[in-house]
């Protein structure tokens, strides 16, 4: 375990932070989806889970291997999940910003914004780390 963290560059730490934030995003989305399911006002989107779990797997694999495909797969999968989540939440955004009573639950706007911010920051960290070195030059 000590060798995993020795001689690591900033790209490694950004990848690790992005992967951990993606895990936080999964937990936040699971709590949000459970609250909607319990209130009978909606359900969860399996594509959000698939994208975020695959992004965690790609980010974690990118920590230990040097693969260009994994480096770009993690932020791309996070972006797919973020787009799927925003698409599902569009009625809530419309209801909040325009004051229209549509199908969305305006009381959930705080949870939606938290999920969007956490997933967007994790996606940005994973994207920036994909262009950086993971190991220090020796």
N, C-alpha and C positions, 0 to 999 in steps of 0.2 A: 504494500500500500504506500510505503514511503517513496518508492520509485515513481509512482503515478503522479505525485505532486512535485517532484524535483525537476529543476530546469524547465519550468513551464513559462511560456510567454503570455502576454495579455490576451491573445486570442483564445487560449485554453480557458482562462478565467471567465471571459465573456461567454464562451460556449457553456461552461458550467453554470453560470448565473442564468443564462437563457433557458437552459434545461430545467433548472430548479423553479424558475418563474412559470414555465409551462406546466409543471406539476401543480403549482399553486393555482394556475388557471383552471386545470381540470377539477380541482377541489371546489373552487368557487362556482364553476358551472354546475357541478353535481349538486351543490347546496341550492343554487338558484332553480335548477330543474326540479328538484325534490319539492321545493316550496310551491312551484307552479302546479306540479302534479297533485300535491296534497290539497291545494285550494281548488282543484278541478278547473283551472283557467288555462291550462296548456300542458304540454309534455316536452320531453327532451328530444333533441335532434341527435341521432346517432352519428351523423357526419362530423359534428363538433367533437365528439369523443374520439372517433377514429382518427381524425386529423391531429388532435392534440397528443393522443397516445403514440401515434406514429412519429410525431415531432420529437417527443421525449426519447423514443427509441433511437431515432436518427441522431439526435443531439448527444445522447450517451455513447452511441457507437462512434461518433465523431471525436469523442474525447480520447479514445484509445487507439483509433486507426486514422490513417491519413488517406482519406478518400474524398475526391472532389464531389462525387454524387451525393454522398451523405452530408457534405458541408452545405449544399444548396437545398437538399430535401427538407431539412428541419425548418428553415424559415418559410419555405413554400407550403409545407403542410400546415404550419401555424397560420399562414395567410388564408388558406382554404377554410380552416376552422373559424377564423375571425369573420370571414365573409359569410359563412353559413349562419353564424350567430347573429350578425347584424341583419341579415335578411329575415331571420325569424323574429327579430325585435323591431322591425320597421314600424309596425302599428303603434308600439309603445312610444317610439320617437315622435311619430306624427301627433299622437295624443298629447305628449308633453310639450313639444315646441309650438304647436298650433292650437292647443286647447280643444281639440276635437274629441268627442267621445266615440272612439272606434273600438276595435277588438282588443287593443293592447291594455295592459294593466299599468297605469301611470305610477302607481306606488312602487313598482319594481325598477324604476329608472336608475336609482342609486346602485343597485346590484348589477344592472346591465352596464353602466358606465365603469364600475370597478372591474368587471370581467374584460371589457373592451380595452381598458388601460393596461391591465396586467398582461393580457395576451399580446397587445401591440408592443409593449416594452420587451417582452420575451422574444417576439419575432424580430425586433430591431437588433437586440443583442445577438441573436443567432445569425442574423444576416451580416452584421459587422464582423463577427468572429469568423465567418466563412471566407473572408478576404484577408485574414491575418494568419500569422504563423502560430502554431500551437506549442512549438518547442523553441527554446532559446538556441541561438547559433553557438556552436562550440568551437 
